[in-house]
Amino acid sequence: MEFKQLVDAAEKWCSGNPFDLIFAEEVDERRLDFYAEPGISFYVLCPDGMTGGGDNFHVWSESEDCLPFLQLAQDYISSCGNKTLLEVLEKVFRSFRPLLGLPDIDDDTYEQYHADVEEEAETDHQQMGVSQQ
């Protein structure tokens, strides 16, 4: 994807959340820098298929406070299959929700896990009433 298209997609994404695209550089790294109050910053290095650059996006932050929150997005990017910029940005946004003071969004994995735990608890509860006389 051309870098201009990536910048346009990033600006459109920013319109729906607290982040601003504060810097975009195509020459050396194809890098997009984002910032939101209170001091949350990260950047995305975009793949460049035309020059044989990396195949995947890369997210990072120069802020020690932000790095632990990016682990979810980094794991997502490294999982199989190519991701789009918007998919990566949405995963980063979800990761930073606690720092932004926003409630966590339950994803499908959590809901499935939670349902399994409730079913197990009900089964255990039923068994607890059985006496062994």
C-alpha positions as CSV (number, residue, x, y, z in Angstrom):
1,M,0.0,0.0,0.0
2,E,1.3,3.5,-0.8
3,F,2.4,5.5,2.2
4,K,-0.1,8.3,1.4
5,Q,-3.0,5.8,1.6
6,L,-1.6,4.6,5.0
7,V,-1.5,8.3,6.3
8,D,-5.0,8.9,5.1
9,A,-6.2,5.7,6.8
10,A,-4.4,6.7,10.0
11,E,-6.0,10.2,10.0
12,K,-9.4,8.7,9.5
13,W,-8.8,6.3,12.4
14,C,-7.8,9.2,14.6
15,S,-11.1,11.0,14.0
16,G,-12.9,8.3,16.0
17,N,-10.7,8.2,19.1
18,P,-8.4,10.4,21.4
19,F,-5.2,9.8,19.3
20,D,-3.7,12.3,16.9
21,L,-1.3,11.5,14.1
22,I,1.5,13.8,15.0
23,F,4.2,12.7,12.5
24,A,4.5,10.7,9.3
25,E,7.8,9.9,7.6
26,E,8.1,8.0,4.4
27,V,11.8,8.5,3.5
28,D,13.6,6.3,6.0
29,E,11.2,4.2,8.0
30,R,7.6,4.6,6.8
31,R,6.8,5.6,10.3
32,L,3.5,7.0,11.8
33,D,3.6,8.6,15.2
34,F,0.5,8.9,17.4
35,Y,-0.1,10.8,20.7
36,A,-3.0,11.1,23.1
37,E,-3.4,12.8,26.5
38,P,-2.2,12.0,29.2
39,G,1.2,11.4,27.5
40,I,0.4,8.2,25.6
41,S,2.5,7.8,22.5
42,F,3.4,5.1,20.1
43,Y,4.5,4.6,16.6
44,V,3.9,2.2,13.8
45,L,6.5,1.1,11.3
46,C,4.7,0.2,8.1
47,P,5.8,-2.6,5.7
48,D,7.0,-1.6,2.3
49,G,6.4,-4.5,-0.1
50,M,7.9,-2.5,-3.0
51,T,11.4,-2.2,-1.6
52,G,11.5,-5.6,0.1
53,G,11.1,-4.2,3.6
54,G,9.5,-6.1,6.4
55,D,6.2,-8.0,5.8
56,N,4.5,-6.9,9.0
57,F,3.7,-3.7,10.8
58,H,5.7,-3.0,14.0
59,V,4.4,-1.0,17.0
60,W,6.6,0.5,19.6
61,S,6.7,3.3,22.1
62,E,9.7,5.3,23.4
63,S,7.7,5.8,26.7
64,E,8.5,3.1,29.3
65,D,5.0,3.6,30.7
66,C,3.3,2.7,27.4
67,L,5.4,-0.3,26.4
68,P,3.7,-2.9,28.6
69,F,0.4,-2.0,27.1
70,L,1.6,-2.7,23.6
71,Q,2.3,-6.3,24.2
72,L,-1.2,-7.4,23.1
73,A,-0.8,-5.5,19.8
74,Q,2.7,-6.9,19.3
75,D,1.5,-10.4,19.8
76,Y,-1.4,-9.8,17.5
77,I,0.9,-8.5,14.7
78,S,3.3,-11.5,15.0
79,S,0.4,-14.0,14.8
80,C,-0.1,-15.7,11.5
81,G,-1.6,-13.7,8.6
82,N,-1.0,-10.2,7.3
83,K,-2.8,-7.4,9.2
84,T,-4.0,-4.1,7.9
85,L,-3.0,-0.8,9.5
86,L,-6.6,-0.3,10.8
87,E,-6.6,-3.8,12.4
88,V,-3.2,-2.9,14.1
89,L,-4.4,0.5,15.3
90,E,-7.6,-0.9,16.7
91,K,-5.6,-3.5,18.7
92,V,-3.3,-0.7,20.0
93,F,-6.4,1.4,20.9
94,R,-7.9,-1.5,22.8
95,S,-4.6,-2.1,24.6
96,F,-4.4,1.6,25.7
97,R,-8.0,1.9,26.9
98,P,-7.1,1.6,30.6
99,L,-4.5,4.4,30.3
100,L,-7.0,6.5,28.5
101,G,-9.5,6.1,31.4
102,L,-11.9,4.1,29.1
103,P,-13.6,0.9,30.2
104,D,-12.2,-2.3,28.8
105,I,-14.1,-3.8,25.9
106,D,-14.9,-7.5,26.3
107,D,-13.6,-9.3,23.3
108,D,-14.9,-12.7,22.1
109,T,-12.2,-14.6,23.8
110,Y,-13.0,-13.1,27.1
111,E,-16.7,-13.8,26.7
112,Q,-16.1,-17.4,25.7
113,Y,-13.8,-17.9,28.6
114,H,-16.2,-16.2,31.0
115,A,-19.1,-18.5,29.8
116,D,-16.9,-21.6,30.3
117,V,-16.0,-20.5,33.8
118,E,-19.7,-20.0,34.7
119,E,-20.6,-23.4,33.3
120,E,-17.8,-25.0,35.4
121,A,-18.9,-23.2,38.5
122,E,-22.5,-24.4,38.0
123,T,-21.3,-28.0,37.6
124,D,-19.1,-27.7,40.8
125,H,-22.0,-26.2,42.7
126,Q,-24.3,-29.0,41.8
127,Q,-21.7,-31.6,42.9
128,M,-21.2,-29.8,46.3
129,G,-24.7,-30.7,47.3
130,V,-24.2,-34.5,46.9
131,S,-23.4,-36.2,50.2
132,Q,-21.2,-39.3,50.3
133,Q,-23.0,-41.5,52.9
